[in-house]
Amino acid sequence: MPIDSRETSWNASIIADFHAHDGAITSGPLAGSNLLLMTSTGARSGKPHVAPLGYTRDGGRYVVVGSNSGRSQNPEWLRNIQANPSVSVELGPATFRATATIATGAERRRLLDAHIAAIPIFSRYEAMAGRELPVVTLTRTP
């Protein structure tokens, strides 16, 4: 399900704040949060789609979760990375290519537990969504 115009506007304001402050979020409820911008290729459209995502680290990998803010359906970007796992990541002032991998089994649970410990709102998202939240690792590609 595509995001509505309010969410499109919300995301646009987060992306603008991110770009204006070298990756720092300076206003609104996400001020000070660890966010990255992940650009995936649309599974159907082939067009680039930018998603601002809270992240944690697992060694050299970045971990993001497809919470879709607690909605019952997966975010659109998940379908995009399933079709094409090659993404671009903006983190602070740096941009790099990465491979997105959906974690499964015990690794998924471990990564999600660590993500929830660092960003507690995700425990609420999982309960609200009523679905298993996809956990995705982003591994920098050479």
PAZAPA-4460 file (N, C-alpha, C; in steps of 0.05 Angstrom, whole numbers, plus 32768, in hexadecimal, padded with zeros to 4 digits):
% residues 142
    n_x    n_y    n_z   ca_x   ca_y   ca_z    c_x    c_y    c_z   seq   type   mol
   8011   7FE8   8000   8000   8000   8000   8012   8019   8000     1      M     A
   800E   802B   7FEC   801E   8043   7FEB   8018   8055   8003     2      P     A
   802C   8066   800A   8029   8078   8020   8017   808F   8017     3      I     A
   8009   809B   802A   7FF7   80B1   8023   8006   80CC   8022     4      D     A
   7FF8   80E1   801A   8005   80FB   8016   8011   8107   8030     5      S     A
   8004   8101   8047   800F   810B   8060   802A   80FE   8066     6      R     A
   802C   80E4   8062   8045   80D6   8067   805A   80DE   8053     7      E     A
   8052   80E3   803A   8065   80EC   8025   8070   8107   802E     8      T     A
   8060   8119   8038   8069   8133   8041   807B   8130   8059     9      S     A
   8073   811F   806C   8083   8119   8084   809F   810F   807C    10      W     A
   80A0   80FB   806B   80BA   80F1   8061   80CA   8106   8053    11      N     A
   80BD   8116   8043   80CC   812C   8035   80D8   813F   8048    12      A     A
   80CA   8146   805E   80D5   8159   8071   80ED   814C   8081    13      S     A
   80EB   8132   8086   8102   8124   8094   811A   8123   8081    14      I     A
   8115   811D   8068   812B   811B   8054   8138   8137   8051    15      I     A
   8128   814C   804F   8133   8167   804D   8144   816F   8065    16      A     A
   813A   8168   807D   8149   816E   8096   8163   815F   8096    17      D     A
   8162   8145   808E   8179   8134   808C   818E   8141   807A    18      F     A
   8186   8149   8062   8199   8154   804E   81A3   816F   8057    19      H     A
   8193   817F   8064   819B   819A   806D   81AF   8199   8084    20      A     A
   81B0   8183   8093   81C1   8182   80AB   81D3   816A   80AB    21      H     A
   81DD   8162   8093   81F1   814D   8091   81E8   8133   809F    22      D     A
   81CF   812C   809C   81C5   8113   80A7   81BA   8115   80C3    23      G     A
   81BB   812C   80CF   81AF   8130   80EA   8192   8138   80E7    24      A     A
   8181   812D   80F7   8165   8135   80F8   8163   8149   810F    25      I     A
   815A   8162   8108   815C   8177   811C   8141   8181   8126    26      T     A
   812B   8177   811B   8111   8181   8123   80FC   816B   8124    27      S     A
   80E7   8170   8131   80D1   815D   8132   80D6   8146   8145    28      G     A
   80C4   8132   8146   80C7   811C   8159   80DF   810A   8155    29      P     A
   80EB   810C   813D   8102   80FB   8138   811D   8109   813C    30      L     A
   811C   8122   8146   8134   8131   814B   8148   8120   815B    31      A     A
   8161   811F   8152   8176   8110   8160   8176   80F2   815A    32      G     A
   8163   80E8   814B   8162   80CC   8145   8178   80C4   8131    33      S     A
   8180   80AA   8133   8192   809F   811F   8182   8097   8107    34      N     A
   8184   80A6   80F2   8175   80A0   80D9   8188   809E   80C2    35      L     A
   8181   808D   80B0   818F   808C   8096   817A   808E   8080    36      L     A
   8182   8094   8069   8170   8095   8052   8178   807D   8040    37      L     A
   8165   806C   803A   816A   8055   8029   815B   805A   800F    38      M     A
   8169   805A   7FF9   815C   805C   7FDF   815C   8041   7FD1    39      T     A
   8144   8038   7FCC   8140   801E   7FBE   8134   8024   7FA3    40      S     A
   8134   8010   7F92   8129   8012   7F77   810D   8006   7F78    41      T     A
   80F9   8015   7F6F   80DD   800B   7F6F   80DB   7FF0   7F61    42      G     A
   80CE   7FDD   7F6E   80CB   7FC2   7F62   80BA   7FC3   7F49    43      A     A
   80A7   7FD4   7F48   8096   7FD6   7F30   809D   7FEE   7F1F    44      R     A
   80A4   8005   7F2B   80A8   801D   7F1C   80C5   801F   7F11    45      S     A
   80D8   8013   7F1F   80F4   8016   7F18   80FF   8031   7F21    46      G     A
   80EF   8042   7F2E   80F8   805C   7F37   8104   805B   7F53    47      K     A
   8116   806E   7F59   8122   806E   7F74   810D   8077   7F89    48      P     A
   810E   806A   7FA0   80FD   8070   7FB7   810E   8074   7FD0    49      H     A
   810B   808B   7FDD   811B   8091   7FF5   810A   808C   800D    50      V     A
   8115   807D   8020   8108   8078   803A   811A   8080   8051    51      A     A
   8111   8093   8062   8120   8099   807A   811A   8083   808F    52      P     A
   8130   8077   809A   812D   8060   80AB   813E   8063   80C4    53      L     A
   8133   805C   80DB   8143   805A   80F3   8155   8042   80F0    54      G     A
   816D   8044   80FA   8180   802D   80F7   818F   8028   8111    55      Y     A
   8199   800F   8112   81AD   8007   8126   81C3   7FFA   8117    56      T     A
   81D8   7FF2   8126   81EF   7FE5   8119   81F2   7FC8   8124    57      R     A
   81FC   7FB7   8113   8203   7F9C   811A   821E   7F98   810D    58      D     A
   8233   7F9D   811C   824E   7F9C   8110   8250   7FB1   80FA    59      G     A
   8258   7FA9   80E2   825A   7FBB   80CC   8240   7FC0   80BC    60      G     A
   822B   7FB2   80C5   8211   7FB4   80B6   81FF   7FC8   80C4    61      R     A
   81EE   7FD4   80B5   81D8   7FE5   80BF   81BF   7FD5   80BF    62      Y     A
   81AF   7FD9   80D4   8196   7FC9   80D7   817E   7FDC   80D7    63      V     A
   816B   7FD6   80C5   8152   7FE5   80C4   813B   7FD1   80C6    64      V     A
   8124   7FDB   80CE   810D   7FCA   80D3   80F5   7FD4   80C3    65      V     A
   80E7   7FC3   80B6   80D0   7FCA   80A6   80B7   7FCC   80B6    66      G     A
   80B7   7FDF   80C9   80A0   7FE3   80DB   8089   7FF0   80CE    67      S     A
   808E   8001   80BA   8079   8011   80AE   8069   8020   80C3    68      N     A
   8077   802A   80D7   806B   8039   80EE   8055   8029   80FB    69      S     A
   8057   800F   80FC   8043   7FFE   8109   802B   7FF7   80F9    70      G     A
   802B   7FFD   80DF   8015   7FF5   80CE   8015   7FD7   80C9    71      R     A
   7FFE   7FCD   80C1   7FFC   7FB0   80BD   8009   7FA5   80A4    72      S     A
   8010   7FB7   8091   801D   7FAE   8078   803B   7FB6   8079    73      Q     A
   804B   7FA7   806A   8067   7FAE   8068   806B   7FC8   8059    74      N     A
   8081   7FD6   805E   8086   7FEE   804E   808C   7FE8   8031    75      P     A
   8087   7FFB   8020   808C   7FF7   8003   80A9   7FF0   7FFD    76      E     A
   80BC   7FFC   800D   80D8   7FF8   8007   80E0   7FDA   800A    77      W     A
   80D0   7FCB   801A   80D7   7FAF   801D   80D4   7FA0   8003    78      L     A
   80BE   7FA5   7FF5   80B9   7F99   7FDB   80D0   7FA1   7FC7    79      R     A
   80D9   7FBA   7FC9   80EE   7FC3   7FB8   8108   7FB4   7FBC    80      N     A
   8110   7FB0   7FD6   8129   7FA2   7FDB   8127   7F85   7FD5    81      I     A
   810F   7F79   7FD7   810C   7F5D   7FCF   8111   7F5A   7FB1    82      Q     A
   8108   7F6D   7FA1   810C   7F6C   7F84   8128   7F74   7F7D    83      A     A
   8134   7F87   7F8C   814F   7F90   7F85   815D   7F98   7F9F    84      N     A
   816E   7F87   7FAB   817A   7F8D   7FC5   8190   7FA1   7FC5    85      P     A
   8198   7FAC   7FAD   81AC   7FC0   7FAC   81A0   7FDB   7FB2    86      S     A
   81AA   7FE9   7FC7   819E   8002   7FCF   81B5   8017   7FD3    87      V     A
   81AC   802F   7FD5   81BF   8045   7FDC   81B7   804E   7FF8    88      S     A
   81CC   8053   8009   81C7   805C   8024   81D5   8077   8029    89      V     A
   81C6   8089   8034   81D1   80A3   803D   81D2   80A2   805B    90      E     A
   81E9   80A7   8066   81EE   80A6   8083   81FF   80BE   8089    91      L     A
   81F4   80D1   8098   8203   80EA   809C   8208   80F6   8081    92      G     A
   8220   8101   807C   8225   810D   8062   822F   80F8   804D    93      P     A
   8232   80DF   8055   823C   80CA   8043   8226   80BC   8035    94      A     A
   822C   80B2   801C   821A   80A2   800D   8229   8089   8003    95      T     A
   821D   8072   8006   822B   805A   7FFC   8216   8045   7FF3    96      F     A
   8220   8032   7FE3   820F   801C   7FD9   820F   8006   7FEE    97      R     A
   81F9   7FF8   7FEF   81F7   7FE2   8002   81E5   7FCC   7FF7    98      A     A
   81E7   7FB5   8003   81D5   7F9F   7FFC   81C2   7F9B   8014    99      T     A
   81A9   7F9A   800E   8194   7F96   8022   818E   7F78   8024   100      A     A
   818E   7F6E   803C   8189   7F51   8040   8174   7F4F   8056   101      T     A
   815F   7F40   8051   814A   7F3C   8065   8153   7F25   8078   102      I     A
   8155   7F2C   8092   815E   7F18   80A5   8147   7F04   80AC   103      A     A
   814F   7EEC   80B3   813B   7ED8   80B9   8143   7EC9   80D3   104      T     A
   8130   7EBB   80DE   8135   7EA9   80F4   8141   7EB7   810D   105      G     A
   8154   7EA9   8119   8160   7EB3   8132   816F   7ECD   812D   106      A     A
   817B   7ED0   8115   8189   7EEA   8110   8175   7F01   8110   107      E     A
   815E   7EFD   8103   814A   7F12   8103   8142   7F1A   811F   108      R     A
   813D   7F06   8130   8134   7F0B   814B   814A   7F1A   815A   109      R     A
   8163   7F12   8158   8179   7F1F   8166   817C   7F3C   815D   110      R     A
   817A   7F40   8143   817D   7F5C   8138   8165   7F6D   8141   111      L     A
   814D   7F62   8140   8136   7F71   8149   8137   7F78   8166   112      L     A
   813F   7F65   8177   8141   7F6A   8194   8156   7F80   8199   113      D     A
   816C   7F80   818B   8180   7F95   818E   8175   7FB0   8184   114      A     A
   8166   7FAF   816F   815A   7FC8   8163   8146   7FD4   8177   115      H     A
   8136   7FC2   8183   8122   7FCB   8196   812F   7FD7   81AF   116      I     A
   8145   7FCA   81B8   8154   7FD4   81CF   815E   7FF0   81CA   117      A     A
   8167   7FF6   81B2   8172   8010   81AB   815C   8024   81A4   118      A     A
   8147   801B   8198   8131   802D   818F   8116   8020   8199   119      I     A
   810F   8024   81B2   80F9   8016   81BF   80DE   8018   81B1   120      P     A
   80D9   802D   81A1   80BF   8030   8193   80B9   8018   8182   121      I     A
   80CE   800A   8178   80CA   7FF4   8166   80BB   7FDD   8174   122      F     A
   80BD   7FDA   818E   80AD   7FC5   819C   808F   7FCC   8199   123      S     A
   8088   7FE5   819A   806C   7FED   8196   8064   7FE9   8179   124      R     A
   8075   7FEF   8166   806E   7FEB   814A   8068   7FCD   8144   125      Y     A
   8078   7FBC   8150   8073   7F9F   814B   8057   7F97   8155   126      E     A
   8050   7FA0   816D   8036   7F9A   8179   8020   7FA6   8168   127      A     A
   8023   7FBF   8160   800F   7FCD   8150   800A   7FBF   8135   128      M     A
   8020   7FB7   8128   801F   7FAC   810D   8011   7F91   810C   129      A     A
   8014   7F81   8121   8008   7F66   8121   8014   7F54   810C   130      G     A
   802D   7F59   8106   803C   7F49   80F2   8059   7F48   80FA   131      R     A
   8067   7F35   80EF   8084   7F33   80F4   8091   7F49   80E5   132      E     A
   809F   7F5B   80F3   80AD   7F71   80E5   80C6   7F67   80D7   133      L     A
   80C9   7F6D   80BE   80E1   7F65   80AF   80F9   7F75   80B9   134      P     A
   810F   7F67   80BD   8128   7F73   80C6   813B   7F71   80AF   135      V     A
   8147   7F87   80A7   8158   7F89   8090   8174   7F93   8097   136      V     A
   8188   7F85   808E   81A3   7F8E   8091   81AC   7F9C   8077   137      T     A
   81BC   7FB1   807B   81C8   7FBF   8064   81E6   7FBD   8067   138      L     A
   81F1   7FAF   8053   820E   7FAA   8053   821B   7FB9   803D   139      T     A
   822E   7FCA   8045   823B   7FDB   8031   8248   7FCA   801B   140      R     A
   8245   7FD2   8002   8251   7FC3   7FEC   826A   7FD3   7FE3   141      T     A
   827F   7FC4   7FDA   8297   7FD2   7FD2   8292   7FE3   7FB8   142      P     A
***
